[in-house]
Amino acid sequence: MSLKFRIPAGEKIIVNGAVITNTGTKAMHFSLENDASIMRERDIMLPDQVKTPLHNVYMQVQMMYIEPENHATHYKAFQEAAQFAFLSTDDIPQREMIFEVVGMVGEKNFYGALKVLQKHLED
């Protein structure tokens, strides 16, 4: 089953680490026919947007997701970021969420981990 996307004019997406920009004046429609790592521009965190320990956790998960060839480097940075985020709070639900994210990363479910983090960052 394919995954269908609509990308507005001027928006960027990342597919398997490659940045694709819709340079047209109209929305672009496409479908992915196989497994791929994809992120929409609105879900991508840039380094200058990292303001909190949880933002850093998100950034490291994002990097493992879009740059699997550098997994070892990003995983080490993720471990450090997750530990720091955990120790930075006494909030039990936040600590439980960090444990959940660590488990998802251990299962290489980066997309799921990003979604969990997004929900928490929106609060």
C-alpha positions in Angstrom: 0.0 0.0 0.0 1.4 3.4 -1.0 1.6 6.5 1.2 0.2 9.6 -0.5 1.5 13.1 0.2 0.5 16.6 -0.7 3.4 19.1 -0.5 2.4 22.8 -0.7 4.4 25.1 -3.0 7.7 26.1 -1.5 7.6 23.4 1.2 10.5 21.1 1.9 10.5 17.4 2.9 13.3 14.9 3.7 13.1 11.5 2.1 15.9 9.1 3.2 18.1 12.0 4.0 17.6 13.9 0.8 16.0 17.3 1.0 13.3 17.8 -1.6 11.8 21.2 -2.2 8.6 21.8 -4.1 9.8 24.7 -6.4 6.5 24.9 -8.2 3.8 27.4 -7.7 1.2 24.7 -6.9 1.0 21.8 -4.5 2.8 18.7 -5.5 1.2 15.3 -5.1 3.2 12.1 -4.9 3.1 8.6 -3.3 5.8 6.5 -1.8 5.6 2.9 -3.0 8.1 1.4 -0.5 9.5 2.0 3.0 11.3 5.3 3.4 12.2 7.7 6.1 10.2 10.9 5.4 9.8 14.1 7.4 7.8 17.2 6.5 9.3 20.6 6.9 6.9 21.4 9.8 8.2 18.4 11.8 11.9 19.1 11.2 13.8 20.7 14.1 16.8 22.8 13.2 19.8 23.1 15.5 19.0 26.7 16.4 15.5 25.7 17.6 16.9 23.5 20.4 16.0 25.4 23.5 15.3 22.7 26.1 16.6 19.2 27.0 13.6 17.7 25.4 14.2 19.6 22.2 17.7 18.1 22.2 16.2 14.6 22.6 13.9 15.3 19.6 16.9 16.5 17.6 18.9 13.4 18.2 16.0 11.0 17.4 15.4 13.0 14.2 19.0 12.6 13.2 18.9 8.9 13.8 15.8 8.7 11.6 17.1 10.8 8.7 20.7 9.8 8.8 20.8 6.0 9.5 24.3 5.8 8.2 25.5 7.8 11.2 23.4 5.9 13.7 26.2 5.2 16.1 27.2 8.8 16.5 23.6 10.0 16.8 22.7 7.2 19.2 25.5 8.2 21.6 24.3 11.8 21.5 20.7 10.6 22.0 21.7 8.6 25.1 23.4 11.7 26.6 20.5 13.9 25.7 17.9 11.5 27.1 19.8 11.1 30.4 20.2 14.9 30.8 16.5 15.4 30.0 15.5 12.8 32.6 17.8 14.2 35.3 16.6 17.8 34.5 13.1 17.2 35.7 11.2 15.8 38.7 8.0 15.6 36.6 7.0 11.9 36.8 4.9 11.9 33.5 7.8 13.6 31.7 10.2 11.0 33.0 7.9 8.2 32.0 7.6 9.7 28.5 11.4 9.8 28.2 11.5 6.1 29.2 8.9 5.4 26.5 11.0 7.3 23.9 14.2 5.4 25.0 12.3 2.1 24.5 11.0 3.1 21.1 14.5 4.1 20.0 15.8 0.8 21.2 13.3 -0.8 18.9 14.4 1.6 16.1 10.9 3.1 16.0 12.2 6.6 15.4 9.1 7.8 13.8 7.0 6.7 16.8 9.4 8.3 19.2 9.3 11.6 17.3 5.5 11.6 17.5 5.5 11.0 21.2 8.0 13.8 21.7 6.0 16.1 19.4 2.9 15.7 21.6 4.9 16.5 24.7 6.6 19.5 23.1 3.2 21.0 22.1 2.0 21.1 25.7 
